[in-house]
Amino acid sequence: METSISSANVGHQLLQKIGWTPGNGLGLNQNGIKSPISINFHQRRQGLGYEKELTTTNESLSIHSNPINIF
């Protein structure tokens, strides 16, 4: 990341409450990461379980000829 997180950021404030200071790494010996984790942000509106190609086959749509009675 090019810029540091502002002190108004909630995560920044939480880290400072547990003793972290800007410029130091995370962890017990402060030798962990020093910069925020970068993420890939997608602006597509495709929820969980989305598949690129929605294909249906006879196997996935097979209807059982002998239904099971559970009562």
N, C-alpha and C positions, 0 to 999 in steps of 0.2 A: 504494500500500500504506500502511496506517495506521501500522504499526510497523516499526522497522528490523530487519535481520537480526542475529541474535545472533553474537557473536564465535566461538561454537562451530561455526558453519556452515562446511562445507568450502569452499564458494565464497568466503566472506568471508576465510578463512585464505589461500586461494590468491591472491586479489587483494592482500592485504597483503604477501605474499612478493614480489610484483613491484613493490611501491612504492606501491600505492594506500592512501589514508588515508580513514577514514569521513568523510562530509560533502563530499568532493570528487567531481567528475565523472570519468567514464572517458575515456580517450583521451590523446593526446600533450599537448595543452594543458589537460587536465582540464576540458574544456567539454562533455563527453558527458553521458549520463544519470546521475542521482544516485540514483534509486530503482529497486528491482527491477522487472523486467518482469512484468506481471500475466498470468496464464494463465486460460483457461477450463477448469476441471476437470470432466470428465464421469464419472459413476459407472456408466455403462452398460457392459456387457461385450460390446461389439461390436468385433471385431478389424478389422484392415486389410482393405479390400476389401468391407466391409459396404455393402449398398445398402438404402435404405429399403423399397422394394417389390421383392420378388423375383418377377419375372414371367418366365415362359418362353414362348417363341413357337416356332412351327414352324421359323422361319428359324434360330434359334439352336440348335435340336436336330436339324437336318437330318442325315441319314445319307447318306454318299456311296455311290452305287451302284457306282462303279468305284474300288475301293481302289488305292492306289499301292504298288507293290512296291519297296522301297528296296534290296533285295539282288540 
